[in-house]
């Protein structure tokens, strides 16, 4: 698993090295208002766009796309919290996204019908009073999202966290310290994104209550 991950990273870097086209995340890399540390985190996103923008099969169902959302989150909220927000979006970008978007009467982009979902949430049906139970359950991976009515998001989030934790465990057992650090950090961010995503779902992504 770790060997395949290294090959994927290398392939991404090599393929992007020959691309001269500028993509959305590139503008943030060139911006003087983007800090060096933010650029370090945005750089992999920019390289991914050099691949994803060349294939219709990799088109995102959301607007802004997950890659643009990730780079904007890092720019607006810093590398750590921005990565947490980004991971939450990636978890929500699954086959159930359209169904959940319809339940909250979400907006759609006129040009192509993509699901509008900004880094700063649109208050479709904002719940200003989070319950104590929803807050407590947010700290249990998968359960918090499920309690907020997003069962499939909870399942995907929990699976992502389990896979990351398993990869981290393998890196520890094989004494691969660099990968252990990367995967350990990824697992921590995934867990934090589960907490954040659960609270966000409870507050912003609720179906409209009947009058």
Number of C-alpha atoms within 10 A of each C-alpha: 8 14 7 9 11 12 11 12 12 11 12 16 15 12 13 16 11 9 11 8 8 11 15 15 24 19 12 20 21 10 10 9 10 17 14 11 13 21 22 12 20 26 17 16 20 24 21 18 20 24 14 15 13 10 9 8 8 11 12 17 18 21 17 18 19 21 23 20 23 26 28 21 23 24 21 15 15 18 19 14 17 23 23 26 24 25 25 25 22 18 22 21 18 14 11 13 17 15 10 19 18 13 12 16 15 18 15 16 13 9 6 9 12 17 21 18 20 15 17 8 14 14 12 16 16 18 15 9 8 13 11 9 10 20 16 13 19 27 19 16 24 26 24 28 30 20 17 22 18 22 16 19 30 25 17 17 25 21 15 17 22 16 12 19 21 15 19 24 15 17 21 17 11 11 11 13 13 11 19 20 14 12 22 20 15 19 21 15 21 27 25 21 29 30 24 22 28 31 22 22 23 26 21 17 26 22 17 12 7 4 3
